[in-house]
Amino acid sequence: MSLSNPLGTDNRFHNVGVSARHQDFEQLARKGLKVLQEDPSEARLEELALSTDMSELGRFMSTKNRSDIGPSGPP
């Protein structure tokens, strides 16, 4: 934190160092994309991200970017 950055953020997402070792992210990502292809609604995305094991995909569920797979903290 500083006077020029009192919130202590750069407004970007960063890996927060949480390790997820017991998940096949490739398979989970394919499954998530398939489900969202069938129903791309915001409600379905929210349900998947909050109530299923797809929550471990992190921002990938929203962005569909491979680099966003896994846990990341908010800005």
Buried (B, 14 or more C-beta within 10 A) or exposed (E): EEEEEEEEEEEEBEEEEEEEEEBEBEEBBEBBBEBBEEEEEEEEBEBBBEEBEBEBBBBBBBEEEEEBBBBBEEE
